[in-house]
Structure formats: C-alpha cells, structure tokens
Amino acid sequence: MARVAVIGGGIGGLGVALMLGRRGHTVALFEQDAREAGDDLHRDFFHWDRPRVPQAVQPHSLLAPVRTVLHAEAPDVYADLLARGAREYHEFDWFDEHPPHRAGDEDLVTLRTRRIVLEAALAAAVRREPAVDVRRGSRVDGLTFAPGDPARVTGVAVGADTHPADLVVDAAGRRSPVPGLLVAAGRRPPVVESHRAGIAYLCRWYRVREDGPRDPGRLRNGSSTPFALAGVFPSDNDTFAVNVVVSTADPTRGALTDPAVFEAVARSFPATAAWLDLAAEPLSDVLAMAGLDNRWTSLVDDAGPVVTGLVNAGDSLVHTNPTLGHGAALGLRAAQYLAGHVEETAADPGGYHDWTVRALRPWFDAQVAADRVAAQRLADSAESADRRAAALAACAFDDPVVMRVRAQVRHLLRTPGEAYATDEVDRSVTAWLAARPDFEPAHDGPTRAQWDALVPA
C-alpha cells in the first residue's frame, strides 16, 4: 500500500483522496482553506469568500463522467448528491418519448446542481474514510526531495513540519503553488501551455417560488446573438442561474454587473426570459468572471519527467474555461485513474503522463479550438455563414440520432470528429435540411441596436 500526500481539497483532491483511501492506501490531504463545504449549502455557496476558486459561484452542469465515476467508485456519494438536491437530466428527456435504446445511452445524463453540492458530498465521504487524514488550514509551502536524475519528490513541507510520501498529488487547482515550489528548489519547471479565452461570464442566481410554476416547459436553455450568448442553468433545490457571455472587449461589459441592466438584457433573450417570467426570487448579485485561460501543465518536458514522485491532477493539470463544463468531469477521471494505478505511478510517473495525453488532452484541444472561434465571433459580432453546421446544431432538437451524437460529444464520450463524421448523421442532417429548404443560420437574441438601448456603454 502507498502513502500519498494530496495537495488541495477541491473536487479533484477530495476525489483522489477518497478513491485512494477506499483502496487501502494511506492518504494525507492538505488544504490551506480552513473552511469545509458542509450542510448549509446556501451559506456555503453565497457567503464563502474563495478567491482561489473563482468558478465556485458560477453555474455548473456535471457531465456523464462525474456520474459514471461516482457510480463505480463511490455510489454512496452519488446517492448523497441526489439527497442534497442534485437532479438528473437525460438528454433524451427533451423528446416526448425516448428513442429505442442503444448501448451507452444510459450515460447521457447531466447532473443539474451547483458545484458546492458535489463538494459537500465528497467532503462528507472523506470525513468518514479512516484511511484519509484531512488537514485543513495547512498550506503546503515546500517539497522534499531525494537526489537523482530526475530528482524524486519524497513528501511535502508545511511550516517546520515535513510529511513523507511515496507519491505527492498536486490537486491545488489553477493557482497551485507547486510549479513555483519546483522552480524555487532548483528543479526544471513544468511545461505550461496557456491560451487566453477572450470572453467574460456574468451570472445571477434565482429560486423559483414554492407556490408557482417550477419551470417554463420544454424550452431550449440557450439563446444567442452574434456578439453575446445567454443561457439558463437549472440547478438543485429549486435554484437556477441566468448566464450572459460577452467578449472581454465589449464596451458594455461593465454595465452588466448592475442587476437591473443584467435582467433587462436577459429578458431580451427567449431562453432566459422564459425563466425570469416565473417571477423567481433573486438570490445573488450579478457575479462576474473574466481573465480566463485554458491551461495545460505538464510535469514532463523534452528530457522526460521533471521529477518523479509527483503528479498533477484536476485543474492543476488541465483547466478550461467553463463553456463546455469539463472541469469536474476531467478531474474525477484523473482521480479514478490515479487510484487504480498509484503504485506504478509512484514508481514511474510516465504511464500516468501518457494516459493524460491520450485521455484528457483531446478535450483540452477541443476547448481551445472552440474558444478561439467563439471569442473571435463575439468580438467581431460575426454572423455564422456555415449553413450545414447550423443545421447540425438545430437538427439535434428534432432528430434523436443527432441528439445522441451531440450528447456523446458534450459528455466527453466521443470527440466531435468521431461522433459527427458518420453516414447516419449525414443522412439525418441532409433529410432535415431537405424538409426545410428556406433554413438559414439565425440568432434569436436582440440586435446590437436593441442591446445598446438596454446597456449603457
């Protein structure tokens, strides 16, 4: 059995600690924040200042890997998620009837919940795990090394105390101290690939009324203009978030933090207007997040691993902007792999690094490509000219064949190239277009003139 030190108590760190502990390994988890997600979800979500986790209060949709990993590794955590208010939504729930079942359809399920619900369920399970020692309020400020080429990380330092480990897992997130600690110790730095995402997110949280309608019925959750996107995220315990995305260069971005302006803009998009028409209770101010990038941090360079005895996971390894909701899913997939391969990874991290490139890197590359297109379109206010691509997106809401492959891509089960490049999909889109000869790509949100009338520059 291995001794493992985990740096960071977010979703990735809690996940890897729990899965390792349940396999009999001894785990010490170090989290610098003394506070833990607990039973008061409202307080923890809205009144916990977490500058190191800027995405914590933004809307989330937990994709299929979250559900499948928890079913396999911690079914009690999954049950606790549902008990705390998370809701399952199958992609085929859009249709009046589900189509005939195909293998894998059972995985096309989104968990509608705030991030804090998953954190609370994982934290509660970790507390119950005797093999895991959680040390909150403990900031890792150093690594210990054994000589070699490359050097081997042998543990972590917290103040004057050192804690030996066979393997150290950096799960400290997008602001992890570990790259800096390696450089400070004279080791080779990690290889960091970063792509700025030129978009800004603004959201506001609401709760539907107990004596009113629960949702607006069958309605798409997103609307768009050439220069802005708007969407709604149904969530746990009767909450939902309204979200607006604009270019960071948009001169009206700052004005959207005014709740009255934000709501006026949101009411100009059909998807979000329908939810606001439920007369829901606002729960928050307008919460903004920008300065985003997509970043891949590799502990391997051209010479091989920069150290042994250390790997990274979760946002310390790969973080993407929230558009496609990859973070928790990729973090738990990495945790599951590490838990199943910890002893060989402790001996030689090469296999883990190779696995991350095969299993996780394609989704990072897909996010980078999607963000590049989206940021350019929002900045230029460009109308889409690709009629067939627009038809592919629209067709999914009429044709279960296309909805299935759309869901497989969304849930990280197949890459776009694998999913869409089939004769079956081509036939479906061709037939859909043939039945709609006048179809042209279009947006359903406000014009720029209407937007500018609502939003002062």
Secondary structure, DSSP 8 states (H G I E B T S, - for coil): --EEEEE--SHHHHHHHHHHHHTT-EEEEEES------S-HHHHHHS---TT-GGGGS--EE-HHHHHHHHHH-HHHHHHHHHTT-EEEEGGGGSSS--S--TTGGG-EEEE--HHHHHHHHHHHHHH-TTEEEEET----EEEEE-SSS-EEEEEEETTEEEE-SEEEE---TT-SHHHHHHHTT----EEEEEEE-EEEEEEEEE--TTS-S--SS--SEEE-SSEEEEEEE-STTEEEEEEEEETT-TTGGGGGSHHHHHHHHTTSHHHHHHHTT--EE-S--EEE--EEEEEEESEETTEES-BSEEE-GGGTEE--GGG--HHHHHHHHHHHHHHSHHHHHH-THHHHHHHHHHTHHHHHHHHHHHHHHHHHHHHT-----HHHHHHHHHTTT-HHHHHHHHHHHTTSS-HHHHHSSHHHHHHHHHHHHT-TT------S--HHHHHHHS--
